[in-house]
Amino acid sequence: MNKINKSVNVPQSLLHGSKDATDKIRQEIREGKRVKFGNLYKADDVKELLKKDQHGKCAYCERYLNGDYGAVEHYRPKGGYIQSCDDVLHKPGYYWLTYDWNNLLYSCDRCNTSYKRNLFPLVNDADRNIADEDISKEEPLIINPAMEDPGDHIEFHQYMVCPKRVGDTDDIKGNTTIAIFHLNSDNELLNKRRKAWIKYMKMLELLNLARKKADKGDNEDKSIAIRIRQIVDDFSSEESEFTGMFKYQYKQKP
């Protein structure tokens, strides 16, 4: 998971139609009708901007969306919410945030449909105030990579994701996020991160060898070392898969 630098400018589709669409939802809820969520939040310009902001990666697991069309994901679920895995679905959800740009992310199908679904746990469920459309007291237990730095709650030990330690305990937000998205138990995801990590380590080995040769004063070897250094840097670039993992490892290097 990596910090997402989300565009400040809201897509035109949301600017033009979100108020009327949200008012319609409010009316349906007041009248006790079945809420019909429109497709405005997944308009083409919304999808494209989210994908661009996230560099074609899932907001949660950072897999490339190659071959996975993904979905516009509501950080706070629009239709209903579940506090914990053994809880029932509570309705309504955060309906007034259905078309709120700040509540939208792009997610792979697995993170969105299989894992997160309507889960949205809080530190204290009593702080949830759906009736007044008020989220000011909430302390969510899922990291929002567009609103906060995941590095404040999680870290990487090689290719494994770990919650940060707070005193003698694990960061609860980091722990919950890792568990909900199966960041260490999804075998396909873990294998992809492991392979990327092995490539990274091999490039570091090559870099060390190139530097040793370059120290002897050969200009060609110096050029090779510079090029390998650039390749190593690319692992932690925003466009790379699993940027968050390599950013953390990169900080550990002298």
Buried (B, 14 or more C-beta within 10 A) or exposed (E): BBBBEBEEEBBEBBEEBBEEBBEBBBEBBEEEEEBEBBEBBBBEEBBEBBBEBBBBBBBBBBBBBEEEEBBBBBBBBBBBBBBEEEEEEBEBBBBBBBBBBEBBBBBBBBBBEEBBBBBBBBEEBEEBEBEEEEBEEBEBBBBBBBBBEBBEBBBBEEBBBBBBEEEEEBBBBBBBBBBBBBBBEBEEBBEBBEEBBEEBEEBBEBBEBBBEBBEEEEEEBBEBBEEBBEEBEEBBEBEBBBBBBBBBBBEEEE
